[in-house]
Amino acid sequence: MFTTLDVDKTDFSAVLIETCSQKRAAAKHLIERYYHQLTEGCGNDSCSNAWCSSSRGSHCLDNNAAAVKALELYKNNAKLCDPHPSKKGTTMNHCVRDDFKDVNYLTEDKVYEILHICGEKEDYSPLIRVIGRVFSSAEGLVQSFRRSKPPTKEELKSLQSKDEDKDEDEEEAAACSAAAMEEDSPGSSSRLDGAASGDNDVGKLGPDEVSVDIDAVRRVYQRLLSNGNIETAFLNALVYLSPNVECDLTYHNVYSRDPNYLNLFVVVMENSNLHSPDYLEIALPQFCRAMSKLPLPALAKLARLWSHYSAEQIHRIMETFQQLITYKVVSNEFNSRNLVNDDDAVVAATKCLKIVYYANVMGGEVDTEHNEEEDEEPIPESSELTLQELLGEERRNKKGPRVDPLETELTIRTSDSRRPLIPFEEFVNEPLNEVLEMDKDYTFFKVETENKFSFMTCPFILNAVTKNLGLYYDNRIRMYSERRITVLYSLVQGQQLNPYLRLKVRRDHIIDDALVRLEMIAMENPADLKKQLYVEFEGEQGVDEGGVSKEFFQLVVEEIFNPDIGMFAYDERTKMFWFNPSSFENEGQFTLIGIVLGLAIYNNCILDVHFPMVVYRKLMGKKGTFRDLADSNPVLYQSLKELSEYEGSVEEDMMITFQISQTDLFGNPLMYDLRENGDQIPVTNENRKEFVAQYAEYMLNKSVEKQFKAFRRGFHMVTNESPLKYLFRPEEIELLICGSRNLDFQALEETTEYDGGYSRDSRIIKEFWETLHSFAEEQKRLFLQFTTGTDRAPVGGLGKLKMIIAKNGPDTDRLPTSHTCFNVLLLPEYDTKEKLRERLLKAILYAKGFGML
């Protein structure tokens, strides 16, 4: 029985399997019929089946959508058409089914051809498939939108014969060339590579540039991006393209084999919708990672290309990368454990932004010629060098200041820029600055490893406050290193331990005491200048925790810039100081002034100095030119400008020569020939630009050459190993030295903290701020001087000043006191507002000297 049962079960299973196979085959056959009905139709042009492509009311589907719909129609047992007897062997399909499978790259004409065909049938799926195929293929994108070959010589000759405006064009070109060759005249700064400031026709780039027709790409994007479905195709293609491109650049060195590989980056970046939310999540981060893998020559080539773009185009590209950085910063919680430096998308976008930054510099007005000569004599090394080598210590930055590799490749510096295409401030990303852990970032900056990225290598994205913090860390670590070396040196040599740069000065002889001491240090051991400054006023008990140094610098500056001394000339109109070319002081005195300026930066002290911007440009290695006279000597600038623009005869009407005159300290005239026998050479319409350039050269460079070289040498004695020049632009150097001139006491009130029983809601505190806000501008400056040791706001404004108001007992006749080292105001709890005002004014008006409390 069991055997018979087993046989019966086996037969039953076989029958069941055969039945299922037949059903599956039938189902497959029906699904295929539905699919062909959707894609090819039944052949009856009068068909009324909505799900048959022969019907005029049918839905046009691509192959994938048709397969899904066929399965759905099978499940619903939908109507299935029979082949029409009069149309057997033929199909009547109202949908376009040309997939253009032979199209592997695109041209502008090909895009318009496909777009026209799809528009007639109102089915854009073929175009979408072509875009998806080409834009997801690196090879296809590299070959797409190529510029036509340049015309032959014969073709050029035939074109010239037909060119009716040839003569006019030649005259304009000659005028442009002559203007570009002027050494230094009003408006002589120009864009690099001969690009005029208003020339946005990137189709006329040189043969060393990319081969893509950028104007054609822009026209294509403009036509296609208005269609939402087509834009989705661009997005999806970019998601697929980017990882493959990154792999090619990382492992296959593809750019060295085919420089045209850069074309795909040019084409993709012309998409004006890249900064939209759809791209920010996946597509754009992946593409930025791929772009950041480009070798240095490719990055430089891309920067040169973009430098020919208009300011609007540069701003669009800049905004694309900034949007990604901001989006990633805002959508993540970065802190000391989750560093923004570890976010691949932010890092990659910042590296890409660097390309745009240098393109912005090159595309604006630049001056690469007028550079200050380097110091002929190197700054002497200290005797500690041998000891450091014995101890395994190496002098930092022995090869000189850090230089960005892309800057070197492009042979341009940020300081060469006279006016960028878009303001440098546009490149600062405030949300990034807020989450950046600067102590960690500085560590990555100094270590220079490939695994950790430092935003200090892209200083354009950092604001002045953040960069100042990085400089502070660098200075403090160097101070600590000098102390450590000094301790070890004293142990080896048995000399007296002196880990600080100590200056003991008499208040009434501060210049003599300070400058003599600094001169001895500069001659004997310049490395001591990099120790932490410690100032002591003779006969006073104040301990220097920063506040005594602040007053020391202020008193020294007041003495040095006293017009009676004669080292600097003061211009009443501009309120600026300039080097006195006829000063009786020797070069050593100007060197010491430079040391004082360097020490102020090194010890994070603000100075009340008033130099024109050209001084800071000269400190950064650039000579003064005609346009620098605008703020240093505006009267002379205006006179020379009028001379350059004068429409009459300069020689007959003005009767001036190449000999100029100045007055010395005693009012005596001094004559100087701008050219040999200058008094015999009249200034004419033809040579007036040369006269203007040489006049500016003399006033800003030659006349003060000895004084300024000595001044710069002293400044570099302190800052030569600092990243100062790498991080800051000239206008930021001024802010670093002088602080902000804008005093926002409302911001100070919002950031002030309280101690000893006071709070923001205390009666005395409310009365204090009402009183302070009612003070005149000069009284407010005196209050800042009394509380912080300086009357200038730090970098970033008063909101960055951490002031503390602490309770100093009940009502009393004692005056308020302060700890300038820590910005602490000790305020008794006066009974009335009137008494508070009277006591506070007396304290700030008669404050002088330091004592122990």
Secondary structure, 3 states (H helix, E strand, C coil): CHHHHHHHHHHHHHHHHHHHHHHHHHHHHHHHHHHHHHHCCCCCCCCCCCCCCCCCCCCCCCHHHHHHHHHHHHHCCCCCCCCCHHHCCCCCCCCCCCCCCCCCCCCHHHHHHHHHHHHHHCCCHHHHHHHHHHHCCHHHHHHCCECCCCCCHHHHHHHHHHCCCHHHHHHHHHHHHHHHHCCCCCCCCECHHHCCCCCCCHHHCCCCCCCECHHHHHHHHHHHCCCHHHHHHHHHHHHHHHHHHHHHHHHCCHHHHCHHHHHHHHHHHCCCCCCCHHHHCCHHHHHHHHHCCCCHHHHHHHHHHHCCCCHHHHHHHHHHHHHHHHHHHHHCCCCCCCCHHHCHHHHHHHHHHHHHHHHHHHHCEECCCCECCCCCCCCCCCCHHHHHHHCCCCCCCCCCCCCCHHHHHHCCCHHHEEECCCCHHHHCCHHHHHHCCHHHHHHHHHHCCCCCCCHHHCHHHCCHHHHHHHHHHHHHHHHHHHHHHHHHHHHHHCCCCCCCEEEEECHHHHHHHHHHHHHHHHHHCHHHHHCCEEEEECCCCCCCCCHHHHHHHHHHHHHHCCCCCCCEEEECCCCEEEECCCCCCCHHHHHHHHHHHHHHHHCCCCCCCCCCHHHHHHHCCECCCHHHHHHHCHHHHHHHHHHHHCCCCHHHHHCCECEEEEECCCCCEEEEECCCCHHHCECCCCCHHHHHHHHHHHHHCHHHHHHHHHHHHHHHHHHCCCCHHHHCCHHHHHHHHHCECCCCHHHHHHHCEEECCCCCCCHHHHHHHHHHHHCCHHHHHHHHHHHHCCCCECCCCHHHCCCEEEECCCCCCCCCEEECCCCEEEECCCCCHHHHHHHHHHHHHCCCCCCCC
